[in-house]
């Protein structure tokens, strides 16, 4: 199939970049919204997409924790927040 090798290489490179971007120690997942009501969860996603707040949707994780008879299904929307560069030391001891 023409172009299949290039497409596969681009996908593999995108996976490598995502793995490096979201690697342990590079940041944390911050929960934006969590509910057990699927319609409320979908409404919140629509509201965030239509809102003025700019969200990097490549750094958003949408989780569905499957429920059982004892625990209901939970829907969670999380945003990856990268850790900032380490604070520069100002040279003052014992602060």
Beta strands, then each sheet from edge to edge (+ up, - down):
strand 1: 27-35
strand 2: 60-65
strand 3: 74-82
sheet 1: 1+ 3- 2+
end
